Amino acid sequence: MLAGIADRFSRVVQRYLPDAFVIAVLMTILVFAIALAMNPTEPGTIFSAWGDGFWAYLAFTMQMVLLLMTGMTLAAVPFVSRGLSSLAKLANKPWKAYLLTFLVSAAAYYINWGLAVVVGAIIAREIGKRNKNAHFPLLVACAYSATVLFPGGISSSIGLTIATEGHFLEEVMGVIPTSETLFHSSTIIIFISLVVIMSIFIVLMSPKKNIISYHSADLDQRSENETAVAKDSLTPALKLEYTPVLGMLIGAIGIVYTAISFWGGRDLDLDIINLFFLSLGLLLHRSLGQYAEAFMEASKSISPVVLQFPFYAGIIAVLSGSGLGQLIIDGMISVATPETFNVFTYWVAGFVNIFAPSGGGQWALQGPLQIPAAMELGVDPSKTAMAVAWGDGWTNLIQPFWALPILSVVGLHIRDIMGYCILLSAIVGIVTSILIFFLY
């Protein structure tokens, strides 16, 4: 029954869902209209907020892009790709194909969501090649749906932000170590519970008809970023580019720095994660030339993110400057109790994420309003921060922004997978709300 519902729902979404960039512009216009209706005498303020906010998150955008690209480049290491191809051979039945794709992606999202984009794309593609009875759009949806898990992983933007000294709410809530957020038992329980329940529903959604198998031959032409250059034809300049010495040396320096930082008591944060993945990628790709080629290949999948991120930054600024964001959160606070505060926080975060699909950007909007209210009610701010993070991950399933890189890699459109993702988002929302109520 669920398979039939998923199939019909997917067909409706394919017909009516516009492109992700169109969605970003439509949301901008919608937020503008609401903000102007709330502040009819101050249109200049709304326009100024949007324009000023458009570039407000450039530094954070760069951190996010590096997080994504260093992860994708690491996944492009030849032996990683070959390992995923070998793993794909285990999926000899459609239900195994969907389950394996989801579980491999879930593991990758725990480590790094940039890494997970390519790991998910590769495993979905390799399984699709070997199993013509598997519905390729559902395979890709399985790979992307694991995005709801990244708030509990070690690249969680909110968890890492509040663990970074000097973050903008340090005077209010202090620096909160990842032992109280990402590595807390409640986070681990939510993470594992979602993996198990999503796995069950993914298998139940498996279509029995209208199968669209993997057939895009042009995607198979992508290289493994191995440069075939005859050694006897290398110029001195090319020898520097493709010698393994330089890449491995600078990679080792970065990894030693990371080890020294952790030995000195530094916690995980965005900067150290980016440096570690950059260094590990350099070490494993070995030559600087090979790493640069893999990095350039990854950049092709990032362009939609770079294009659309400023538009969502502008939306965040309008939500904040117009008082609309304050209105939403005040409405939640007015009906919340200490016991239900974090559940409402989760719901509001999921709603806000539809308009502002950035964990860090959303935290910049919600954090200054949510944390003082939590502390006034006696609610642990670390749990409130994680409730915001889980809400941000939840509606990524119905906000197409972060699906763009993986879709670029596999050659599908957002409307091909969104029907399955929307159904999974409903399941995730129910399960996570219950868990947050009892654990937070």
LINMO-V966077 format. One record per pair of residues at least 24 apart in sequence whose ideal C-beta (glycine too) atoms are under 6 Angstrom apart, sorted by the first residue. I is the first residue (numbers start at 1). J is the second residue. Records with the same first field share a line. If there is no record, write none. Layout:
BEGIN
I = J, J
END
This chain:
BEGIN
2 = 204, 205
3 = 205, 206, 207
6 = 205, 420, 423
7 = 207
9 = 419
10 = 419, 420
13 = 415, 418, 419
14 = 415
17 = 415, 418
20 = 400, 404, 414
24 = 308, 311
27 = 355
28 = 311, 315
31 = 315, 318
35 = 318, 322, 324
38 = 322
39 = 322
46 = 322
49 = 317, 318, 321
50 = 314, 317, 318
53 = 313, 314, 317
54 = 310, 313, 314
56 = 313
57 = 313, 361
60 = 360
61 = 309
63 = 270
65 = 302
66 = 274
67 = 114, 274
68 = 114
69 = 298, 302
70 = 274, 277, 278, 281
71 = 112, 114, 115, 277
72 = 114, 117, 118, 298
73 = 281, 294, 295, 298
74 = 115, 277, 281
75 = 115, 118, 119
76 = 225, 294
77 = 284, 285
78 = 224, 226
81 = 122, 224
84 = 122, 123
85 = 126
88 = 126, 127, 130
91 = 127, 131
94 = 133, 134, 206
95 = 203, 206
97 = 127, 131, 134
98 = 142, 202, 206
99 = 199
101 = 127, 139, 142, 143
102 = 142, 146, 202
105 = 143, 146
106 = 146, 149, 195
109 = 146, 149, 150, 153
110 = 153
112 = 155
113 = 150, 155
117 = 405, 406
120 = 406
121 = 406, 409, 410
125 = 410
128 = 214
129 = 214
132 = 213
135 = 207, 211, 212
136 = 212, 213, 214
137 = 212, 416, 417
138 = 420
140 = 410, 412, 417
141 = 417, 420, 421
142 = 202
144 = 403, 406
145 = 421, 424
147 = 396
148 = 393, 394, 428
149 = 191
150 = 393
151 = 389, 390, 393
152 = 187, 191
155 = 273
156 = 182, 389
157 = 359, 360
158 = 359, 363, 385, 389
160 = 268, 269, 270
161 = 360
162 = 385
163 = 267, 269
164 = 269
169 = 367, 371
172 = 371
173 = 371, 381
176 = 382
177 = 267
178 = 267, 268
180 = 382
181 = 382, 386
186 = 439
190 = 435
197 = 431
201 = 427
216 = 411
219 = 411
225 = 290, 293, 294
227 = 290
241 = 288, 289
242 = 287, 289
244 = 286, 287
246 = 288
247 = 282, 286, 287, 288, 291
248 = 283, 286
250 = 282
251 = 279, 282, 283
254 = 279
255 = 279
301 = 405, 408, 409
304 = 404
312 = 356, 357
315 = 355, 356
316 = 356, 361, 365
319 = 365
320 = 365
325 = 365
329 = 369
333 = 373
338 = 377, 378, 379
341 = 377, 379
342 = 383, 384, 387, 436, 440
343 = 433, 436, 437
345 = 384, 387
346 = 387, 390, 391, 436
349 = 388, 391, 392
350 = 391, 394, 395
353 = 392, 395
354 = 395, 399
357 = 399, 401
359 = 392
362 = 392
383 = 440
387 = 436
390 = 432
394 = 428, 429
397 = 421, 424, 425
398 = 422, 425
END
